C-alpha cells in the first residue's frame, strides 16, 4: 500500500520506531492511519492537498503525551478513494468509525485546512466522543466570508483555487500530467516563503496526487454541494468543548478564530509568528508546543 510509514522518505529520526501504519474497515472502506505514542487519544486530520505525512514533524513530540492517530481521510494517502462521500458529515462519520475500529471511544481532534472542516463536523456531529478540538488555517463553508476575488489581487492569488477546484472535469484534464505545476504552486504561494516546504516533501505530495483517483478526490472535497447546508445545520447548536483556533501570522490570521466563535462557546486563538498556511511544517515546534499546552 503506497504512502505508508514504510515507503515515504525523510521522516524524523526514530519515527519508524514509534509509529506504524494501520488500516481499518469502515462501512466498506479501507481507511489508513499512522499511530504511535501513549496517553489519551489524539486524532490528527490532514490538510489539502496533503495526507498524514503533513503532520510528520509534529508527531514525535505529540507521541510523548498522547496516543497519536494521524489519519488519511477517504480520497487521500493510503485510504480508499471512492467516487462519492466527500462532504463533511460523511468524512466525519468515517473518522468516528476509524477511531472506534482502533479502540478509541473518546478522543481529542486536531485538524488543519480540510482537516479543520472535517474536525468541526466530527466534534459537532459526534459530541459524546470528542473531548477537545483544535483547528487551523481554513474556512467553514457558508460561515466564513468569501471576498470578491477579482477586487483583491493578493487574495486572488491566495484563494483562486476555491473556484478552480469546484469546476467539473476541466480542472482534472488541465492538471493531469502537470500535477507538479498546479500543486507545487499551492505549496509555494501559500507558505510564508516559496521554499518553506522543502522540495522533497512537495515531491511526496505530488507523487500521491498522480493517481487519477486521488486527483479526482482532491477536487471532490470542493465539489461537495452539501457542505454549506451541513455546516449550517451543525452550527445551530454551538460547541461547548474547548476549541483552539490557530493560524499563521502570514496565513489566515484572525479569520480562523473569528469563524470558530460563530460555532463554539469556548474559543482560544493562537497565531504562529512568521508562518504561512502550513503550520505543522512551517512551524512544527510552535505547533507541537501549542497543541500539547491545549490538549494537555
Secondary structure by P-SEA (a helix, b strand, c coil): ccccccccccccccccccbbbbbbbcccbbbbbbbbbbccbbbbbbcccccccccccaaaaaaacccccccccccccccccccccccaaaaaaaaaaaaaaaccccbbbbbccaaaaaaaaaaaaccccccbbbbcccccccccccccccccaaaaaccaaaaaaaccaaaaaaaccaaaaaaaaaaaaaccccccccaaaaaaaaaaaccaaaaaaaaccccccaaaaaaaaaaccccccbbbbbbbcccccaaaaaaaaacccbbbbbbccccccccccccaaaaaaaaaaaac
